[in-house]
Amino acid sequence: MYYYTLKGFGVFVSEKDNELYSFSSAIEKMVSTNKKRNFDESVEIGINLKLDSSKPDQKSLRSYVFLPSGTGKKVKVAVFCSDRAKFSEIKDAGADYVGAEELVEDFQKGKVDCDICLASSDSIKMVAKIGKLLGSRKMMPNPKDGTVGDDLVDLVKKFKFGGLSYKTDSNGNVYASLGKASFDVSKLLDNFMVLVRDILSKVPDSFKGGSSLFINKVWISSTMGSGSYVIDKSWLLGVLHG
């Protein structure tokens, strides 16, 4: 886990009013602006990467991280497992649904309401029967997303708390939630830096210029916010390489 002091922590520019903000004041302004809302908004992050889609290894970037401070969201997890002897411990770990062929059938019948699907490596063939259904919901288990593994108890605990799968869109953007507006700023920063460092650890081999040029732009906003705040890239590089 990475820790950072708040003093001088980032400068953000609101695309709405062009004012400059430190990280903490940007969060404070979002909270104060939205204080009349009767729900705890999520703090959203957007990261634009300099990907060249003409190169095979730069068509997209896909991976996952476990945010140290969690996301603050209640996540419903469904687990496909071929070994019925493990059902009880997986359920005790926090899984909302656990099953094998019967869970596949429940999905087909529309009986499952979940946010993410996990699967043991030996159950993928079984899950493939509903691949199109899960794919349309962006919930198909995939090793690249960290949603396939044999220690399902550990995966359930991680994804219930702070598991985050991310993938660039057609414009090279990564979108993710850093946590809730009610989080302490230091917790949001921990999550932010873990995500950024993970992205920079996966710079494609064909990318020229090094990690310092891979990230083009970073901005934050709240779920219902009217503006976004763009991070000063020179500050970000200073923190990463300082």
Buried (B, 14 or more C-beta within 10 A) or exposed (E): EEEBEEEEBBBBBBEEEEEEBBBBBBBBBBBEBBEEEEEBBBBBBBBBBBBEEEEEEBBEBEBBBBBBBBBBEEBBBBBBBBEEEBBEEBBEBBBBBBBBEEBBBBBEEEEBEBBBBBBBEEBBEBBEBBEEBBEEEEBBBBEEBBBBBEEBBEBBBBBBBBBBBBBBEEEBBBEBBBBBBEBEBBBBBBBBBBBBEBBBEEBBEEBEEEBEEBBEBBBBBBBEBEBBBBBBBEBBBEBBEE
